[in-house]
Amino acid sequence: GWSMADAETKRNSEAEAVVKAAKISMAKQVRAMLKFQQLGSAVLDYGNNIRQMAMEEGVENAFDFPGFVPAYVRPLFCEGIGPFRWVALSGDPEDIYKTDAKIKELIPDNPQLHNWLDMARDKIQFQGLPARICWIGLKDRARVGAAFNQMVADGELSAPIVIGRDHLDSGSVASPNRETEAMKDGSDAVSDWALLNALLSTASGATWVSLHHGGGVGMGFSQHAGLVIVCDGSEDAGRRISRVLWNDPATGVMRHADAGYDLAIDCAIDQGLDLPMLEKKH
């Protein structure tokens, strides 16, 4: 290994050598992970693209173990479930605690969600503006957003709430080594969906929309769209919230239904999504 001082010196004087050394180290780690897999351990890439780096360093079977999305998360994406994040612009933690309670009221039958909200309040300190994140999906995001907006309108919250999400989500990403790895229809690298998601969020009235790439896997390996909507208590915000927070996760359900996932197709039917491509396929 290198000391911190050695690493800093090498980064400044031998940048290419540092990259090479890092890839050699990653290859060694992936070979060890493959060995653990052979011994029966559950092994996965948690989204940092280490398999790609190892393969570039000569580990030809680096992708013999899966990424975490196809291994565990994709069924959630099929129902538009992903990271839902909000921030209290007042800076008052009490506003977050009130929104925690509102989510538990609106979604009473999800004990894992309740456990997370309780643990986050007790164990995780706020940094900067108070914020919270949890995983909810198509059937819940719009009504939670509407409830937050009404809380602002009624004066229950002391200032507006801003709602966003992670770049990792069900319909906003094209990332063949992470979110869209091993898609059922082979559409791993089709980035149209991320761009359509951004356009739809813009048309729906999001406060701001962003396009970026590289999230989790490094620059050049993914494209994704982000959005934010502000709950300021106005009727106009309420209308835009209902569109933005429905259409965004619905894009994810649509994307996975189009790829042939039965769970997404069932969700689309259950939630009344009008997906003409499904009529052609079925």
SVG drawing of the C-alpha trace seen along z (x, -y; Angstrom):
<svg xmlns="http://www.w3.org/2000/svg" viewBox="-57 -29 63 53">
<polyline fill="none" stroke="black" stroke-width="0.4" points="0.0,0.0 0.8,-3.7 0.8,-6.3 -1.4,-9.3 1.6,-11.4 2.9,-8.9 -0.5,-8.8 -0.8,-12.5 2.7,-12.8 2.0,-10.0 -1.4,-11.6 0.4,-14.8 3.5,-13.3 2.4,-9.9 -1.3,-10.1 -1.5,-7.4 0.5,-5.0 -1.9,-5.6 -4.8,-4.7 -3.0,-1.5 -2.2,-0.6 -5.8,-1.2 -7.1,1.1 -4.6,3.8 -5.9,3.6 -9.5,3.8 -8.7,6.8 -7.2,8.5 -10.3,7.8 -12.7,9.1 -10.6,12.3 -11.1,12.8 -14.9,12.1 -15.1,14.7 -13.4,17.2 -15.9,16.5 -18.7,17.0 -17.2,20.4 -17.2,21.3 -20.9,20.5 -21.0,17.0 -23.6,14.4 -21.4,12.0 -22.5,8.8 -21.3,5.5 -22.8,2.7 -22.8,0.3 -19.2,-1.1 -18.4,0.6 -15.5,2.6 -16.2,5.5 -15.7,3.3 -12.4,2.0 -11.3,5.6 -12.2,6.8 -10.2,4.0 -7.3,5.3 -7.7,8.8 -10.2,10.5 -12.3,12.0 -15.0,13.5 -15.4,10.4 -19.1,10.3 -19.7,13.8 -21.3,12.3 -24.2,9.9 -24.8,6.3 -27.1,5.5 -30.0,4.3 -30.7,7.5 -29.8,9.5 -32.2,7.7 -33.7,4.3 -35.3,4.8 -38.7,6.0 -39.0,2.7 -38.2,0.8 -41.0,2.7 -43.4,1.0 -41.8,-2.4 -40.3,-2.1 -37.1,-4.0 -35.4,-6.7 -37.8,-9.5 -36.0,-12.5 -37.3,-15.7 -35.8,-18.7 -37.2,-21.2 -36.3,-24.6 -37.2,-26.1 -34.1,-24.4 -36.4,-23.2 -36.0,-19.5 -39.6,-19.5 -40.8,-20.0 -39.1,-16.7 -40.6,-14.9 -44.0,-16.1 -43.6,-14.8 -42.3,-11.5 -45.5,-11.2 -47.6,-12.1 -45.9,-9.3 -46.6,-6.8 -50.2,-7.9 -50.6,-7.7 -48.7,-4.3 -49.8,-2.4 -49.1,1.1 -45.4,0.9 -43.5,1.8 -40.1,1.7 -40.8,-1.9 -41.9,-2.8 -38.9,-1.1 -36.6,-3.1 -38.2,-6.5 -38.0,-5.8 -34.4,-4.7 -33.4,-7.6 -34.9,-10.0 -33.1,-8.4 -29.7,-7.5 -29.0,-9.8 -28.0,-13.4 -29.0,-16.1 -26.3,-17.9 -27.1,-21.3 -30.9,-21.6 -32.9,-18.8 -33.8,-16.1 -35.1,-12.6 -35.1,-9.8 -37.1,-6.6 -38.2,-4.2 -41.8,-4.5 -43.3,-4.0 -45.9,-4.9 -48.9,-4.4 -47.6,-6.6 -45.3,-9.4 -48.0,-11.8 -50.3,-11.5 -47.4,-12.0 -46.3,-15.1 -49.9,-16.4 -50.0,-15.9 -46.8,-17.8 -48.1,-20.7 -51.3,-20.8 -49.3,-20.8 -47.5,-23.9 -50.7,-25.5 -52.3,-24.9 -49.3,-26.3 -48.6,-22.9 -45.0,-23.2 -43.1,-26.4 -41.8,-26.7 -41.9,-24.9 -40.7,-21.4 -38.6,-20.5 -38.9,-16.9 -36.4,-15.2 -34.9,-11.7 -31.7,-9.9 -30.3,-9.5 -30.8,-5.8 -34.4,-5.2 -36.7,-3.0 -37.2,-5.0 -34.5,-7.8 -31.4,-5.8 -29.5,-4.0 -26.6,-2.2 -25.7,1.2 -23.4,2.1 -25.9,1.0 -29.5,-0.1 -30.3,1.4 -27.9,4.4 -29.2,7.6 -32.6,6.2 -35.0,8.9 -35.2,7.5 -31.5,6.6 -32.2,2.8 -29.5,2.2 -27.7,-0.6 -30.8,-2.3 -30.6,-5.8 -33.8,-7.1 -35.6,-6.3 -33.5,-8.7 -34.0,-11.4 -37.7,-10.8 -37.9,-10.9 -36.3,-14.3 -38.6,-15.7 -41.7,-14.3 -40.6,-15.9 -40.1,-19.2 -43.5,-19.1 -45.1,-18.1 -43.9,-21.2 -40.9,-20.2 -39.2,-23.1 -35.9,-22.0 -34.8,-19.1 -31.2,-17.9 -29.4,-15.5 -26.1,-14.0 -24.0,-10.9 -21.5,-8.7 -23.5,-8.2 -22.0,-5.3 -20.2,-3.7 -18.0,-6.5 -18.2,-9.1 -19.2,-7.7 -20.8,-4.5 -24.4,-5.9 -26.9,-8.6 -29.6,-9.7 -32.1,-12.4 -32.9,-14.2 -35.8,-16.4 -37.0,-18.5 -40.5,-19.9 -41.1,-22.5 -44.2,-22.2 -45.0,-25.9 -48.6,-25.3 -50.1,-26.9 -52.8,-25.4 -50.4,-25.6 -47.8,-23.6 -50.4,-21.1 -51.3,-20.6 -47.7,-20.2 -46.8,-17.9 -49.7,-15.6 -48.2,-15.4 -44.5,-15.3 -44.7,-12.7 -47.0,-10.5 -45.3,-10.6 -41.8,-10.2 -42.3,-6.8 -44.8,-5.8 -41.9,-6.1 -40.1,-3.4 -43.1,-1.1 -43.5,-1.8 -39.9,-1.2 -39.9,2.2 -43.3,3.2 -42.0,2.5 -39.0,4.8 -41.4,7.6 -41.4,7.8 -44.7,9.3 -44.6,7.5 -44.3,4.1 -47.1,5.1 -49.3,6.0 -48.5,2.7 -49.3,0.8 -52.7,2.5 -53.4,2.1 -52.5,-1.7 -54.4,-2.3 -51.4,-3.3 -52.3,-3.6 -49.4,-1.8 -50.3,-1.1 -47.1,1.0 -48.5,3.6 -51.6,4.0 -49.4,4.8 -47.3,7.3 -50.3,9.0"/>
</svg>
